[in-house]
Amino acid sequence: MAEPIKNRRPEIAAPTPQNTPASNAPISSHAQQPAVASIKEEDLDRAAAASIFAQNPRLVQMIQGRLGSLVGRSSGYIESLPPAVRRRVAGLKGIQKDHSKLEAEFQEEVLQLEKKYFAKFTPLYEKRAQIVNGKVEPTDKEVEAGEEDDEEKDDESKTEKPEKSSDNSEVSGIPEFWLSAMKNQASLCDMITDRDENALRSLVDIRMQYLDKPGFRLIFEFAGNDYFSNKSITKTYYYQNESGYGGDFIYDHAEGDKINWKEGQDLTIRVESKKQRNKNTKQTRIVKKTVPTESFFNFFSPPKPPTEDEEDDAATDIEERLELDYQLGEDIKEKLIPRAIDWFTGEALAFEEVDDMDDMEDPYVDEEDDEDDLSEDRDDDEEESEDDDDGAKPKQEAQECKQS
């Protein structure tokens, strides 16, 4: 029988909703840590539990529901405090309510400030749309300001500037401006299929407007195309009337316009053909049916919040889709629209990568303990090899033996 590994620390699972007790011990408690079973006992317990759960899926759902109902429940510690201390706790909660009111006022003022500056941004967005669609040309001052930025970023651009061409009839505006910008934005790029691109080439502008109550509307304007008759397609994001923790606005739901697809041009579905054979006559026929398919234009048909009748797994899936849908709207509102030219040129990607790096955790962890364990394992293996072979075989053969 193999001996247990020497000096190895027992592995203790991090606390999770599944292994954290419902009643937390008071801060002053000196309760001892429960003893950890041996490796063999753990393996047996896990195998038995896995077998039980595999045979009783409803038991798993019941346990998960029970654990979910325990979240946020009092541990009984506050109730056990002396009356004078509980009175002070209640007083602090009253002060916290005043703080929450101020937080709500702060968020409301922030929203009003955003609207104030959005009104100042709007003329710039309108000028951008005119240039993109070839209605006006940028001024010499605007061009020089843009070229100065390019020269600062790349010394090679300090060469002689090409002579300005007087013939501007070949290309109007900036073709595929918004399609290119969207494809450089990671969250949007993943949604755009090859079939979508032809339709999105007719996209002439993306605008945003605030609602009278908390919320915003995204407006996609299109030129005439072969896919749908809409001149604009909008999507509106609504917030709840009550503020959340910290005074933040709470997202409620979104609504999108119906797209008036031209016959046979709906990009959100595809046609599947299936051959069927008649059992009696042996004749065959082709049956066609439409099935949903991936498309950027599904963005305008947002998921609806889950109902109480939804299964847990289905509700979780819908919640994740709602969160993704809202994040896409925020990305368009906060990133794409304000800095569309930077997404078109790809310069915004550099800043996006920096943000992603800041959010990432350090992938390297301290492995000193593991290295110690590995060295101990190697020592044990070498000792066993020497005992078995009495030093007759070289180490190389022992290593090959371990690999086989």
N, C-alpha and C positions, 0 to 999 in steps of 0.2 A: 504493500500500500504506500502510495506517495505521501511524503510528509508535507504538512502545510507550509506555505511560503513564509520564510522567516522575516520578522520585523516589518511586515506589510500592514499599513494602516487600514482599518475597515472603511469601506466606501459608504458615506452617509448621503442620502438623497437630499437635494435642496428642497426647502419647503414649497409646496404647491397647494392649490385648492384641494387636491386629492389626499395629501398626507398631513395637512395642518389641522390640529384639533379645533373643534368648534369653540371651545372655551379657552381663551388665552390665560396663561398664568400671570398673576400680578408682577409688577416690576421687581418687587422686593422678594419674590419667591426664590427659594434655593432648591427647587426640585431637581432631583438628579436626572441625568440623561438616561433614557431607557437603554438597557443592555442590548448590544448588537449580536444577532445570532451568528453562528458560524457560517462559512461559505456553503457547506452542504445543506444546512438547514434553510438558508435563504433560497437556494435553488429548488428545494422541495416545496417550500411555501409558494414561490412564484409559479412553479409548474402546476400546483394544485389550484391556485387562484385563477391562472389562465384557463385551465380546464373547466372550472366552474363558470367563468364569464363567457367562454366560448359556447357552452351549452345553454346559457341563459342570457340572451341579449337584452331581454326586458329587465333583468336584474341590473344590468349596467345602466340602462336608462333611468331606472328608479334611483340608483345610487347617485348618478349625476344630478338628477332633479333635486334630491335631498341636499346634496352639497351646495347646489345653487341657492336653495332656500336659506341656507345658513349664512350666506355672505351678508355682511352688514349687521348681523344680530349682535346684541350686547353680550360681552363676556361675563357680565355681572360685577366687574371690578368697580365701575363708577357707583353702582347701587350700594356697594359695600363700604363706601367712604363715609366718614363722619358727617353729620348734617351741615356743620359749618363749612366743611370743604366742598360739599355738594352745592352749597349756596354760592360759593365763589366760582365753581365751574359753570353754574347757570348764568352768573354775571358775565363771565367771559363769552359765553355763547350769545348773550344779548349784545355785547360789543361787536362780536363777529357779524351779527345781522346788520349793524350799522355800516360795517366795513363792506359787506356784500352790496348794500344799497349804493355806496359810493362807487364800487366797481362797476355796477350796472350803469350809473351815470357816466363814468369814464368811457365805457364802451360806446355809449350813445354819442358822446362828444367826438370820439374817434371816428365814428361813422359819418357824422356831420362834416368833420374835417376832410375825410376822404371825398365826400361829395363836393366840397368846395374846390378841392384841387382837381378833381375829375373834370369839373367845368372848365378849368384852365387847360387841362390836357386835351380836351375835345377838339379845339381848333387845330392842334398839331396832328391829331389823328385824321382829321378831315383833309389836311394838306397832304399827308402821307398817302391817303387813298387816291387823291387826284394824281399824284406823281406815279403811283403804281399802275393806275389804269390809263396813263397817257393823256390825261386831260390838261396838265400843266407840266412845266419843267422846273426843277429846283433853281433857286437863285445862285448867282456866282458865290455869294457869301456863304450859303449853305454847303455848296460843293467844296469850297476851300476849307471850311471847318471839318468836313468829313475826311478830306485828304490829309489834313494835319494829323488826325488820329491814325491814319494808315501809315504815315511816315514815322510816327513815334514807335509804332509796333514793328515795322520792318524797314531796315536801312536801305534795302534794295529798291524801295519805292521812291528814293530820292533822285532817281535818274530823270532824264528829260521827260516832261509830260507830253503825251501824244497830242497832236494838233486836233482841235475840236472839229468834228465833221458837221458841215452845214446841212447834210441830208439825214434827217431823222425819220424818214418815211418807211424805212425797212422794218424797224421794230418799234412798236408802240408800248410805252410804259415799261414795266418789268414783268415779263411773262412768268407764269406759274409762281408768283411771289409767295402766296399764302400756302400753296401746296408744298413748296420747298421748306418754308418756315415750319410747317406742321411736321414734316418728315424728319426735321432735325430735333424736334421735341420728343424725348423718349416715350413718354406716356401716350402721346398721340400717334407716333409712328407705328406702335404696335397694333393700333386699331385700323390703320389704312391698308387695304388690300390692293392688289394690282388692278382689280376691277373698279375700285373706288377712284383711282387716280384720274381717269378720263373725266369723271364728273367733277372732281375737285379742281381740275384745271380751269373750270368756269367760275371758281370762287373769286369774287372781286374785292371783298372786304369782310372783316370780322369786327363787330362793334359790341360794346357793352353798355348797359344803362342800369341805373339803380331804380328800385321800386320805391313807391311812396312809403311802404312799410319795409322792415328789414328783408332784404333779398335783392337779387339782381337777375338781369336777362341778358343772354348772349344772342347776338343777331348775326347770322351768316347770310351775306348777300351774294347772289349768283347772277351771272349773265345767262342768256338763253342757252340751253343745252339739249342734248338728245335723251336725257334721262328723266327729268321731271319739269313740271310747269311752274313750280314755286319760284318767285323772284327773291324771296327771303325765307329762311327757316330759323325759327327761334327756339330757345330752350330757357325756361325760367326756373330759378332756384328760390324756394320759399323757406323762411325760417319760422320757428315757433314763436308764439306771442311772449312766452315767459323766457327769461334769461337763464342760462345754466350756471354752474359753479364757477365763480370768478367773474360773473357778469357777461360771459361770452354768449353770442347768439347761437342757438341750437338749430341745426339743419333739420328741416321737416320732410320735404319731398321736392321733386322736380317734375315739370311738365314740358313736353315737347310738341311742336307743331306736327300735324299730319303731313306727310310728304305725298304729293300728287304725282305718282309715278306714271310715266308714259307706258303704253302697252308693251309688255315683254321686257321692260328695262328696270324692274325693281331689283336693286343691288343687295337687298337684305334677304333675298330668298334665292334658291337655285332649284332647277327642275331635274328630278331624277326619273330615269326611264327604267321600267322593269318589264321583263318579258313574262307573260303568263300563258300556260297551256291548258286548254279545255280537256278535262278528264274523259269526256264522252266522244267529242269530235276530233280530239287531238290537234285542233287548230290553235295557233298561237296569236297573241295580240300584244301590242306594246301599251303599257299603262304608264302615264306620266303623273307625277305628283310633285307639289312644291314643298320644300322643307326650308326652315330658317338656316341662314348661313352667316358667317362673320362678315361684318362690314362696319366702316366708320359711321354710317348713317343709322346704325342701331343706337347711336348716342342720343338720337332724338326720340327714342322710345325707352325712357328710363324705367328701371324696375320699380314696382310698387312695394311699400313697406309690408312686412309679413303680418298676417292676421293671427289671432289667438289659436286658430284651428291648424296652423302650419305645424308640421313635425319639427322637432328640434334641429335635425340636420338641414332640412329645407329652409328653416328660418335663419340659421346661421349663414347659409349660402346667400340668401337674399340680403342679409345685413352686410356681408362682404361686398356684394355687388353695389349696394347703395353707397357704401363708403368709397369704393373705387369711382363710382359715377360722380359723386360730389367732388372728389379730388381732381378729376379731369376738368370739371367746371372751374375749380379754383385755379388750376394750372393755366387754363385759357385766359381767365380774368386777370390773374396776378403776374403771369410770366409772358405768355404769347402776345397778347394785345399790347401791353406797354412797351415791349422790346422786340417787336416783330422783325425789324431789320437785323438785329443781332442773331435771331434764330435763322433768318434767311442766309446770312453770311456764315453762320456756324460759330461765330465768336461767343455766343451765349453758352455754348457747350463747355468752354473752359471754366466758366463760373459754376455751371451745374456740377461738373466733376469735383470742384473744390468743395461744394456743399455736400456732395455724396461722401467725400472722404472724411469730412468733419463728422458726419453721422455714423460712419462705420466705427465699430469697436476695434481695438487693437487685436489683430488676428493671432499675435504671438502671446503665449502664456508661459508662465514660469514652469519649466519642466524639471527642475532640480530634483524634486521628489521622485519623478518617474525615472530619471537617470540613475538615482541611487538604487531604486528597485531593480532596474535592468542590470546594473552592475552586480547586485546581490544575486540575481537570477543566474547571471553568467558564472559567478563564482561557484554557485551550487552545482551548475551543470558541469563545470570543469572538475569539481571535486568528485562528482559521480562518475565522470568519464575516467578519471585517474584511478578510482577504486576498481572499476570494472576491468580496465585494461592493464592495470599494474604498471602503467608508464610504458608499455611495449609499443603502443601505436602513437604516431605523431599527432599533434593537435589538428592538423589539416584534415586527417581522416575522421576525427571526432566531429568536426564541423560538418563534413559531408554527411555523416550519419544523422546528425540532428536535422539536416535539411530534407533527408529522404522520408 
